[in-house]
Amino acid sequence: MDDIRMQIITNAAQECAEAGHGDCGPVVARAAEALCLSVGRTATLISQAQKRLGLAKPRKRRSDAGQSAITDAELETIAGTILHDRRAGKWMIPLQDTIDMLYEGGKIATRLSSNHVARLLRQRGLDGHSLAAPTPHVRMRTEHINAVFQMDASVCVLYKTPQGELLLLEEDGVHYKNKPGNLVRVMDQLLVRFVGTEHASNAIAVRFYTGGETTENALDFLMWMMTQRHDAQGNPMPLHGVPFTLYTDQGGCFKSAAFRNFCSAMGIKQEWHKPRNSRATGQVEVSQNIAERGFESRLRFLDPATITIARLNAMAELWMHKRNGTKKHSRHGMQPYVAWSTITTEHLRIAPSMELMRSLPASLAEPRQVSGNMTVSYALKKGQGSREYDLRYVPGVSPRSKVLVCVNPLAAPAVRVGVTDPATGEIVWHQVEPVAEGWMGYQAGAPVLGQSEFQAMPATPADERRARIAAQAFATPQGPATPTQVQAAQKAGTAPYVGQFDPFADIKAGAASLPTYLQRPGTQHAAAAPTVEAARMSVAAACKYMRQELGDAYDPSTYAWLTERHGSVGVPDDVVKGLVAARRQAMSAKPAAGGLRAVGGA
């Protein structure tokens, strides 16, 4: 386009920008005539020039911009229906089906397209991605070495055959561990990897067991982790001692009576994180992955015939020492063993012998009767002589009182005596202790792991939305449910939105609007009922039956009459019953004799 034509368009664009409403037509017409172009093409060129020159007027905003035919409350109902139908990380019910279901059920007043509703959900943070955002978590700290141990058990990539061989669980083979049907066949022979960590130093301990996540395996691993180990040259290694707190998941082996009693006797406070909150023990969960990738991945290059449990644990301990002694941790900048070695004497509680610890689960809380001189007898170890313990200063104890006695390994030969408080029914134990101090690169004001007085993060919008949705999903006749009621309903497995709408409303509506179908004439089927002959009995059996039914009214000539008519083929059951009925009818119809007669007269 030459300069003259460009100047005409530019001048026209400026005139249109200054012209009032409806005055642009003549300007465009003059420019079109000068350019020898159509009015429409000229208008387009002028509009493009206005945009380049910044003369174009902004488009007027619609008066109903930002408004929607569907309310925020209805959008939350839609989001809640989808959120509560999520299974195994998959959104089950399609959005369009949700809209149809709630519309027919009367929960939403307007039926919009799924694309428009999806856009509104995203704008308001009610889409699945926003609602699935995790709740903010609080980073915890420990105040000294051995303050907290974390433990976890996981099925590893090996299993033990009935012949005792250790084989890899092949991902594409018959023993793939994510195929439940195949897993069941080798469940009793699965190899379990127990991993423990010391929270402050992040030192890792690994050991393998067969037989699953049992209490026996969990106890043995904890005892082994607390016992000091030595390297190949006999030098003592770090990472040992009795922890003050043990943090685990809700596994049955960690909540069994024997495990809890053992921890109680050892002076270990147990903490369990909430179900489905494995992030709380994230350190040991990550350590499971480190052990699987860093150690178990190497087993594929060994001859399976040479792998035994003893060799596996020996190699695992060697790998554990190497990693803890060479790999620097990003938080404190030291190797875990170096960090652990800064432990103070007051925090290093030396574990008793394995023999004593192994005897604890069986010997804990043994009942004893107080003697007349206010003493009880108790043997710390099997085979050792009993010792007497004076209970005169223990409150609530008298001769012949029943008490529970257990050994405190850290105060042996002292024992703990449990006395039942008659007022509350609780057992009061006599004797125990712990302490605190802050360092190791943790924030001074951070809450202490294992204590419950820390404050959680403020609730996020996603938390508030979930709370509102849950309150409506489990609403009561009095109104939205309270957080306590929501927790109780979820724990009880109550279905959401029960009684608030009919989940089959759209199906019923569709079925009710079906057309009346034309009935077609058919041909009658030729099937006929089969003929069933009555059961037969012998003449003798028939006569016996009739005699029982009729008594003295039975006619002896009946036998000959039945033999003549039926003979050896047998008498039909209905004939016998008909004869009995006929005889009874004849007897009831026979008139009784009238008048008086003399008895014994001349």
C-alpha positions as CSV (number, residue, x, y, z in Angstrom):
1,M,0.0,0.0,0.0
2,D,1.5,3.4,-1.1
3,D,1.9,6.3,1.3
4,I,-1.1,8.3,-0.2
5,R,-3.5,5.5,0.5
6,M,-2.0,4.9,3.9
7,Q,-2.4,8.6,4.7
8,I,-6.1,8.6,3.6
9,I,-6.8,5.6,5.9
10,T,-4.9,7.1,8.8
11,N,-6.8,10.4,8.5
12,A,-10.1,8.6,8.3
13,A,-9.2,6.6,11.4
14,Q,-8.5,9.8,13.4
15,E,-11.8,11.4,12.2
16,C,-13.8,8.3,13.2
17,A,-12.2,8.3,16.6
18,E,-13.2,12.0,17.1
19,A,-16.7,11.6,15.5
20,G,-19.8,11.1,17.6
21,H,-22.1,8.1,17.6
22,G,-23.4,7.5,14.1
23,D,-21.1,10.0,12.4
24,C,-18.5,7.5,11.1
25,G,-20.6,6.5,8.1
26,P,-19.9,9.6,5.9
27,V,-16.2,9.5,6.8
28,V,-15.9,5.8,5.7
29,A,-17.8,6.6,2.5
30,R,-15.5,9.4,1.5
31,A,-12.4,7.3,2.2
32,A,-13.9,4.4,0.2
33,E,-14.5,6.7,-2.8
34,A,-11.0,8.1,-2.6
35,L,-9.5,4.6,-2.4
36,C,-11.8,3.1,-5.0
37,L,-12.7,0.3,-2.5
38,S,-15.9,-1.0,-1.1
39,V,-17.3,0.5,2.0
40,G,-16.9,-2.8,3.9
41,R,-13.3,-3.2,3.0
42,T,-12.5,0.4,3.8
43,A,-14.2,0.1,7.2
44,T,-12.0,-2.9,7.9
45,L,-8.8,-1.0,7.0
46,I,-9.9,1.9,9.2
47,S,-10.6,-0.4,12.1
48,Q,-7.2,-2.0,11.8
49,A,-5.5,1.4,11.6
50,Q,-7.3,2.5,14.8
51,K,-6.0,-0.5,16.6
52,R,-2.4,0.2,15.4
53,L,-2.7,3.8,16.4
54,G,-4.3,3.1,19.7
55,L,-7.5,4.9,18.7
56,A,-9.9,1.9,19.0
57,K,-12.5,2.3,21.7
58,P,-12.6,-0.6,24.3
59,R,-15.4,-3.0,23.9
60,K,-18.2,-2.2,26.3
61,R,-18.5,-4.7,29.2
62,R,-21.8,-6.6,29.3
63,S,-24.1,-5.6,32.1
64,D,-24.4,-9.3,33.3
65,A,-20.7,-10.0,33.1
66,G,-19.5,-12.2,35.9
67,Q,-23.0,-13.5,36.7
68,S,-24.1,-17.0,36.1
69,A,-27.4,-18.9,36.0
70,I,-26.0,-21.3,38.5
71,T,-25.3,-20.2,42.1
72,D,-22.1,-20.8,44.1
73,A,-24.1,-23.1,46.5
74,E,-25.1,-25.3,43.5
75,L,-21.6,-25.3,42.2
76,E,-20.4,-26.5,45.6
77,T,-23.0,-29.3,45.6
78,I,-21.8,-30.4,42.2
79,A,-18.2,-30.3,43.4
80,G,-19.0,-32.2,46.5
81,T,-20.8,-34.9,44.6
82,I,-17.8,-35.5,42.4
83,L,-15.3,-35.2,45.3
84,H,-17.0,-37.8,47.4
85,D,-17.2,-40.3,44.5
86,R,-13.4,-40.4,44.0
87,R,-12.0,-43.9,44.3
88,A,-8.3,-45.0,44.1
89,G,-7.4,-41.6,42.7
90,K,-10.0,-41.8,39.9
91,W,-12.9,-39.4,39.5
92,M,-15.8,-41.8,39.0
93,I,-18.9,-40.0,37.9
94,P,-18.7,-37.9,34.8
95,L,-19.5,-34.2,35.2
96,Q,-22.5,-34.2,32.8
97,D,-24.0,-37.2,34.6
98,T,-23.6,-35.3,37.9
99,I,-25.4,-32.3,36.5
100,D,-28.2,-34.4,35.1
101,M,-28.6,-36.3,38.4
102,L,-28.7,-33.2,40.6
103,Y,-31.0,-31.3,38.2
104,E,-33.5,-34.2,38.2
105,G,-33.1,-34.5,41.9
106,G,-34.0,-30.9,42.5
107,K,-30.6,-29.9,43.9
108,I,-29.8,-27.4,41.1
109,A,-32.3,-25.2,39.3
110,T,-30.5,-24.9,35.9
111,R,-29.0,-27.5,33.7
112,L,-25.9,-26.1,32.0
113,S,-23.4,-27.8,29.7
114,S,-20.6,-29.7,31.3
115,N,-18.0,-27.4,29.6
116,H,-19.5,-24.2,31.1
117,V,-19.9,-25.8,34.5
118,A,-16.3,-27.0,34.4
119,R,-15.1,-23.5,33.6
120,L,-17.1,-22.1,36.5
121,L,-15.7,-24.7,38.9
122,R,-12.2,-23.8,37.8
123,Q,-12.8,-20.1,38.3
124,R,-14.1,-20.7,41.9
125,G,-11.5,-23.2,42.9
126,L,-14.0,-26.0,43.1
127,D,-12.6,-28.3,40.4
128,G,-11.0,-31.6,41.3
129,H,-7.5,-30.4,41.0
130,S,-8.0,-27.5,43.4
131,L,-10.1,-29.6,46.0
132,A,-7.4,-32.3,45.9
133,A,-4.8,-29.9,47.0
134,P,-3.1,-31.2,50.2
135,T,-3.5,-29.6,53.5
136,P,-0.4,-27.6,54.6
137,H,1.8,-29.6,56.9
138,V,4.0,-28.4,59.7
139,R,7.7,-29.4,59.7
140,M,8.6,-30.9,63.1
141,R,11.9,-31.0,64.9
142,T,13.5,-33.1,67.6
143,E,15.6,-31.6,70.4
144,H,18.4,-34.2,70.7
145,I,19.8,-37.4,69.2
146,N,17.7,-40.5,70.0
147,A,14.7,-38.3,70.9
148,V,12.7,-40.0,68.1
149,F,13.0,-43.2,66.1
150,Q,10.8,-43.9,63.1
151,M,9.9,-47.4,62.0
152,D,8.2,-48.8,59.0
153,A,7.7,-52.3,57.4
154,S,7.3,-52.9,53.7
155,V,7.1,-56.0,51.4
156,C,10.4,-56.0,49.4
157,V,11.1,-57.2,45.9
158,L,12.0,-60.7,47.1
159,Y,10.0,-63.7,48.2
160,K,11.0,-67.0,49.7
161,T,9.9,-70.2,48.0
162,P,8.8,-73.3,49.9
163,Q,12.2,-74.7,49.1
164,G,13.8,-71.8,51.0
165,E,15.1,-70.0,47.9
166,L,14.9,-66.2,47.6
167,L,13.6,-65.0,44.2
168,L,12.9,-61.6,42.8
169,L,9.3,-60.6,42.4
170,E,9.2,-60.1,38.6
171,E,7.0,-57.2,37.4
172,D,6.0,-59.1,34.3
173,G,6.0,-62.6,36.0
174,V,3.4,-64.6,37.9
175,H,4.6,-63.2,41.2
176,Y,4.2,-59.5,40.5
177,K,3.5,-58.0,43.9
178,N,0.8,-55.7,42.6
179,K,-1.4,-58.6,41.5
180,P,-3.4,-59.6,44.6
181,G,-4.3,-63.0,43.2
182,N,-0.7,-63.9,42.7
183,L,0.4,-62.3,45.9
184,V,-1.9,-64.4,48.1
185,R,-0.2,-67.6,46.9
186,V,3.2,-66.5,48.3
187,M,2.0,-64.3,51.2
188,D,3.4,-66.5,53.9
189,Q,6.8,-66.6,52.2
190,L,7.1,-62.9,51.5
191,L,10.2,-61.1,52.6
192,V,9.5,-58.0,54.7
193,R,12.0,-55.1,54.9
194,F,12.0,-53.2,58.2
195,V,13.5,-49.7,58.1
196,G,14.2,-47.5,61.0
197,T,15.6,-43.9,61.2
198,E,16.9,-41.7,63.9
199,H,15.1,-38.4,63.3
200,A,17.7,-35.8,64.1
201,S,20.7,-37.4,62.3
202,N,18.7,-39.2,59.6
203,A,20.7,-42.4,60.2
204,I,19.1,-45.4,58.5
205,A,18.8,-49.0,59.8
206,V,17.7,-51.9,57.5
207,R,16.9,-55.6,58.2
208,F,14.9,-58.3,56.4
209,Y,12.5,-60.9,57.9
210,T,10.2,-63.6,56.6
211,G,6.6,-64.2,57.8
212,G,5.1,-60.8,57.2
213,E,4.6,-57.7,59.4
214,T,4.3,-59.6,62.7
215,T,4.8,-58.4,66.2
216,E,7.7,-60.8,66.7
217,N,9.5,-59.3,63.7
218,A,8.8,-55.7,64.8
219,L,10.1,-56.4,68.3
220,D,13.2,-58.1,67.0
221,F,14.0,-55.2,64.7
222,L,13.5,-52.6,67.4
223,M,15.7,-54.6,69.8
224,W,18.4,-55.0,67.1
225,M,18.3,-51.3,66.2
226,M,18.7,-50.3,69.9
227,T,21.7,-52.7,70.3
228,Q,25.1,-51.5,69.4
229,R,26.6,-53.1,66.3
230,H,30.3,-53.6,65.2
231,D,31.9,-53.5,61.8
232,A,34.0,-56.3,60.2
233,Q,37.1,-55.2,62.2
234,G,35.1,-55.3,65.5
235,N,34.9,-51.5,65.9
236,P,31.7,-50.3,67.6
237,M,29.4,-48.4,65.2
238,P,27.0,-45.4,65.9
239,L,23.2,-45.6,65.9
240,H,22.1,-47.5,69.0
241,G,20.4,-46.8,72.3
242,V,16.9,-46.6,73.6
243,P,14.9,-43.8,72.0
244,F,12.6,-41.6,74.0
245,T,9.8,-41.7,71.4
246,L,8.9,-44.2,68.6
247,Y,6.9,-42.8,65.7
248,T,5.1,-45.4,63.4
249,D,2.0,-45.9,61.3
250,Q,-1.1,-47.6,62.5
251,G,0.2,-51.1,61.6
252,G,-1.2,-53.9,63.8
253,C,2.3,-55.1,64.8
254,F,3.1,-51.6,66.3
255,K,-0.2,-51.5,68.2
256,S,-0.3,-55.0,69.5
257,A,-0.3,-55.5,73.3
258,A,3.1,-57.2,73.4
259,F,4.8,-54.4,71.4
260,R,3.1,-51.6,73.4
261,N,4.0,-53.3,76.7
262,F,7.6,-53.7,75.6
263,C,7.8,-50.0,74.7
264,S,6.2,-49.1,78.0
265,A,8.7,-51.2,80.0
266,M,11.6,-49.7,78.0
267,G,10.4,-46.2,78.7
268,I,9.6,-45.5,75.0
269,K,6.7,-43.2,74.3
270,Q,4.7,-44.5,71.2
271,E,3.2,-42.2,68.7
272,W,1.1,-43.2,65.7
273,H,0.2,-40.9,62.8
274,K,-3.4,-40.7,61.5
275,P,-4.5,-43.2,58.9
276,R,-3.7,-42.3,55.3
277,N,-1.2,-39.7,56.5
278,S,2.1,-41.4,55.7
279,R,3.7,-38.0,55.1
280,A,3.9,-37.7,59.0
281,T,6.5,-40.4,58.9
282,G,8.0,-39.1,55.7
283,Q,11.6,-39.6,56.7
284,V,11.2,-43.4,57.1
285,E,9.0,-43.6,54.0
286,V,11.7,-41.9,52.0
287,S,14.3,-44.2,53.6
288,Q,12.3,-47.2,52.4
289,N,12.7,-46.0,48.9
290,I,16.4,-45.3,49.4
291,A,16.9,-48.9,50.7
292,E,14.9,-50.4,47.8
293,R,16.8,-48.4,45.1
294,G,20.2,-48.2,46.7
295,F,20.4,-51.8,48.1
296,E,17.8,-54.1,46.7
297,S,18.4,-53.0,43.1
298,R,21.9,-54.6,43.3
299,L,20.4,-58.1,44.2
300,R,19.3,-58.6,40.6
301,F,23.0,-59.1,39.7
302,L,23.6,-61.9,42.2
303,D,23.0,-65.6,41.8
304,P,19.6,-66.3,43.5
305,A,20.9,-69.6,44.7
306,T,23.5,-67.8,46.9
307,I,21.1,-65.4,48.5
308,T,20.1,-66.4,52.1
309,I,18.5,-64.4,54.9
310,A,21.8,-64.3,56.8
311,R,23.7,-63.1,53.8
312,L,21.0,-60.6,52.9
313,N,21.1,-59.0,56.3
314,A,24.9,-59.0,56.4
315,M,25.0,-57.1,53.1
316,A,22.2,-54.8,54.2
317,E,24.2,-53.9,57.3
318,L,27.3,-53.2,55.3
319,W,25.3,-51.0,52.9
320,M,23.8,-49.2,55.9
321,H,27.2,-48.4,57.5
322,K,28.6,-47.2,54.1
323,R,25.6,-44.8,53.5
324,N,25.4,-43.5,57.0
325,G,29.1,-42.9,57.1
326,T,29.6,-41.2,53.7
327,K,26.4,-39.6,52.5
328,K,26.0,-36.0,53.8
329,H,22.5,-34.9,54.8
330,S,21.3,-31.6,53.4
331,R,19.7,-30.3,56.6
332,H,22.7,-30.5,59.0
333,G,25.5,-30.9,56.4
334,M,27.0,-33.9,58.1
335,Q,27.1,-37.6,57.5
336,P,24.4,-39.3,59.6
337,Y,26.9,-41.2,61.7
338,V,28.9,-38.0,62.4
339,A,25.7,-36.2,63.4
340,W,24.6,-39.1,65.6
341,S,28.0,-39.1,67.3
342,T,27.3,-35.7,68.8
343,I,24.8,-37.4,71.3
344,T,25.3,-36.5,74.9
345,T,25.6,-39.0,77.8
346,E,22.2,-38.1,79.2
347,H,20.5,-38.8,75.9
348,L,22.3,-42.1,75.2
349,R,20.3,-44.7,77.1
350,I,22.3,-47.9,76.6
351,A,20.0,-50.8,75.7
352,P,20.1,-53.9,78.0
353,S,21.1,-57.3,76.7
354,M,19.1,-58.9,73.9
355,E,18.3,-61.7,76.3
356,L,16.7,-59.4,78.8
357,M,14.8,-57.5,76.2
358,R,13.5,-60.7,74.5
359,S,12.2,-61.8,77.9
360,L,10.2,-58.6,78.5
361,P,7.2,-59.2,76.2
362,A,6.5,-62.5,77.9
363,S,7.2,-61.4,81.5
364,L,5.5,-58.0,81.5
365,A,2.7,-57.2,83.9
366,E,2.8,-60.5,85.9
367,P,0.3,-60.6,88.7
368,R,1.6,-60.9,92.3
369,Q,-0.1,-61.1,95.7
370,V,1.3,-58.9,98.5
371,S,2.4,-61.0,101.4
372,G,1.6,-60.4,105.1
373,N,4.9,-58.5,105.5
374,M,4.1,-56.1,102.6
375,T,6.5,-57.6,100.1
376,V,6.3,-59.4,96.7
377,S,8.8,-61.8,95.1
378,Y,9.9,-61.3,91.5
379,A,12.7,-62.8,89.4
380,L,14.2,-60.5,86.8
381,K,15.3,-63.4,84.6
382,K,14.3,-66.9,84.1
383,G,16.7,-69.1,86.1
384,Q,17.7,-66.4,88.5
385,G,16.6,-66.4,92.1
386,S,13.6,-64.2,93.2
387,R,14.0,-61.0,95.1
388,E,11.7,-59.4,97.5
389,Y,10.4,-55.9,97.1
390,D,9.0,-53.9,100.0
391,L,5.7,-52.2,99.1
392,R,4.9,-50.6,102.4
393,Y,5.2,-47.1,101.0
394,V,3.2,-47.8,97.8
395,P,-0.2,-46.2,98.1
396,G,-3.3,-48.4,98.0
397,V,-1.5,-51.6,98.8
398,S,-2.2,-54.0,101.7
399,P,-1.6,-57.7,102.5
400,R,-3.3,-60.0,100.0
401,S,-3.7,-57.1,97.5
402,K,-3.3,-58.1,93.8
403,V,-0.7,-56.0,92.0
404,L,1.1,-56.2,88.6
405,V,4.9,-56.3,88.5
406,C,7.2,-55.8,85.6
407,V,10.9,-55.1,85.2
408,N,12.3,-51.7,84.2
409,P,15.4,-52.7,82.3
410,L,16.9,-49.2,82.7
411,A,16.6,-49.4,86.5
412,A,17.2,-53.1,87.1
413,P,17.1,-54.6,89.6
414,A,14.3,-52.2,90.3
415,V,10.8,-53.1,89.2
416,R,7.5,-51.3,88.4
417,V,4.5,-52.1,90.5
418,G,1.1,-51.4,89.0
419,V,-1.8,-50.7,91.4
420,T,-5.4,-50.3,90.3
421,D,-7.0,-47.0,91.4
422,P,-10.4,-48.0,92.8
423,A,-11.8,-44.5,92.0
424,T,-11.0,-44.5,88.3
425,G,-10.2,-48.1,87.5
426,E,-6.8,-47.1,85.9
427,I,-3.5,-48.8,86.7
428,V,-1.1,-46.4,88.4
429,W,2.6,-47.4,87.8
430,H,5.2,-46.4,90.3
431,Q,8.6,-45.2,88.8
432,V,9.7,-43.6,85.4
433,E,11.5,-40.3,83.8
434,P,12.8,-38.0,80.5
435,V,14.3,-34.4,79.5
436,A,14.7,-31.7,76.6
437,E,17.2,-29.3,74.9
438,G,17.3,-27.4,71.6
439,W,20.1,-27.5,68.9
440,M,21.2,-29.2,65.7
441,G,20.1,-26.6,63.3
442,Y,16.4,-26.6,64.1
443,Q,14.4,-23.4,64.5
444,A,14.2,-22.4,68.2
445,G,10.5,-21.8,68.1
446,A,9.6,-25.0,66.1
447,P,7.3,-27.4,67.9
448,V,8.7,-30.6,69.2
449,L,7.8,-33.9,67.5
450,G,6.0,-36.2,69.9
451,Q,4.2,-33.4,71.7
452,S,0.6,-32.2,70.9
453,E,0.7,-28.6,71.9
454,F,1.9,-27.3,68.5
455,Q,-0.5,-25.2,66.3
456,A,-1.4,-26.3,62.8
457,M,-1.2,-24.1,59.8
458,P,-4.2,-21.7,59.1
459,A,-6.9,-23.2,57.1
460,T,-6.6,-22.7,53.3
461,P,-9.5,-21.8,51.0
462,A,-9.4,-25.4,49.9
463,D,-9.7,-26.5,53.5
464,E,-12.7,-24.2,53.9
465,R,-14.3,-25.4,50.8
466,R,-13.9,-29.0,51.8
467,A,-15.3,-28.2,55.2
468,R,-18.4,-26.5,53.7
469,I,-18.9,-29.4,51.2
470,A,-18.5,-32.0,54.0
471,A,-21.0,-30.0,56.2
472,Q,-23.5,-30.0,53.5
473,A,-22.8,-33.6,52.4
474,F,-23.5,-34.9,55.9
475,A,-26.1,-32.3,56.9
476,T,-28.7,-33.1,59.5
477,P,-32.3,-31.9,59.7
478,Q,-31.1,-29.1,62.0
479,G,-28.8,-27.8,59.3
480,P,-25.2,-28.3,58.1
481,A,-23.1,-30.8,60.0
482,T,-20.5,-29.7,62.5
483,P,-16.9,-30.8,62.1
484,T,-17.5,-33.4,64.9
485,Q,-20.5,-34.7,63.1
486,V,-18.7,-34.9,59.8
487,Q,-15.8,-36.9,61.4
488,A,-18.3,-39.2,63.1
489,A,-20.2,-39.7,59.8
490,Q,-17.0,-40.4,57.8
491,K,-15.7,-42.8,60.4
492,A,-19.1,-44.7,60.4
493,G,-19.0,-44.8,56.6
494,T,-22.2,-42.8,56.2
495,A,-23.0,-42.1,52.5
496,P,-22.9,-38.4,51.6
497,Y,-26.1,-36.5,50.7
498,V,-28.3,-39.2,52.1
499,G,-31.9,-38.1,51.8
500,Q,-31.0,-34.8,50.1
501,F,-31.5,-36.0,46.5
502,D,-32.4,-39.1,44.6
503,P,-29.3,-40.4,42.8
504,F,-31.5,-42.2,40.3
505,A,-33.8,-39.2,39.6
506,D,-32.5,-38.7,36.1
507,I,-32.9,-42.5,35.4
508,K,-36.5,-42.4,36.7
509,A,-37.3,-39.3,34.7
510,G,-36.0,-40.9,31.5
511,A,-37.8,-44.2,32.2
512,A,-41.1,-42.3,32.8
513,S,-40.9,-40.5,29.4
514,L,-40.5,-43.7,27.4
515,P,-43.1,-44.1,24.5
516,T,-45.9,-46.6,24.5
517,Y,-44.7,-49.5,22.4
518,L,-47.0,-51.3,19.9
519,Q,-47.8,-54.8,21.0
520,R,-47.3,-57.4,18.3
521,P,-49.5,-60.5,18.0
522,G,-47.9,-63.8,18.8
523,T,-48.4,-67.6,18.4
524,Q,-49.6,-69.6,21.4
525,H,-46.9,-72.0,22.7
526,A,-47.8,-75.7,22.4
527,A,-46.3,-76.7,25.7
528,A,-48.7,-78.9,27.9
529,A,-48.4,-80.0,31.5
530,P,-47.2,-83.6,31.9
531,T,-49.6,-86.2,33.2
532,V,-48.6,-87.4,36.6
533,E,-50.0,-90.7,37.9
534,A,-51.0,-91.0,41.5
535,A,-48.7,-93.0,43.8
536,R,-49.7,-96.7,44.3
537,M,-49.6,-99.0,47.3
538,S,-50.1,-102.7,47.7
539,V,-53.6,-104.1,48.6
540,A,-52.3,-105.1,52.1
541,A,-50.9,-101.6,52.7
542,A,-54.2,-100.0,51.5
543,C,-56.3,-102.2,53.8
544,K,-53.9,-101.4,56.7
545,Y,-54.3,-97.7,56.0
546,M,-58.1,-97.9,55.8
547,R,-58.3,-99.9,59.1
548,Q,-56.3,-97.2,60.8
549,E,-58.5,-94.5,59.5
550,L,-61.9,-96.2,59.9
551,G,-61.4,-98.4,63.0
552,D,-64.4,-100.6,63.7
553,A,-66.2,-99.3,60.6
554,Y,-63.7,-101.1,58.3
555,D,-65.3,-103.8,56.2
556,P,-63.2,-107.0,56.1
557,S,-64.5,-107.7,52.6
558,T,-62.5,-104.7,51.3
559,Y,-59.4,-106.8,50.8
560,A,-61.1,-109.2,48.4
561,W,-62.8,-106.3,46.6
562,L,-59.5,-104.4,46.1
563,T,-57.7,-107.6,45.0
564,E,-60.3,-108.3,42.4
565,R,-60.1,-104.8,40.9
566,H,-56.4,-103.9,41.2
567,G,-54.5,-107.1,41.9
568,S,-50.8,-106.8,41.7
569,V,-50.6,-103.4,40.0
570,G,-51.3,-101.7,43.3
571,V,-54.0,-99.4,44.5
572,P,-53.8,-95.7,43.6
573,D,-53.4,-93.4,46.5
574,D,-56.4,-91.3,45.5
575,V,-58.7,-94.4,45.3
576,V,-57.8,-95.5,48.9
577,K,-58.5,-92.0,50.2
578,G,-61.7,-91.8,48.2
579,L,-62.9,-95.1,49.7
580,V,-62.2,-93.8,53.2
581,A,-64.1,-90.6,52.5
582,A,-67.0,-92.5,51.1
583,R,-67.2,-94.8,54.1
584,R,-67.2,-91.9,56.5
585,Q,-69.9,-90.1,54.5
586,A,-72.1,-93.2,54.6
587,M,-71.7,-93.6,58.3
588,S,-72.6,-90.0,59.0
589,A,-75.7,-90.3,56.8
590,K,-77.0,-93.5,58.5
591,P,-80.0,-92.6,60.9
592,A,-79.6,-93.4,64.6
593,A,-82.0,-96.0,66.1
594,G,-84.9,-94.4,68.1
595,G,-87.2,-95.4,71.0
596,L,-86.5,-97.3,74.2
597,R,-85.6,-101.0,74.6
598,A,-85.4,-103.1,77.7
599,V,-82.0,-104.5,78.6
600,G,-81.9,-107.8,80.5
601,G,-85.8,-107.9,80.9
602,A,-88.0,-111.1,80.7
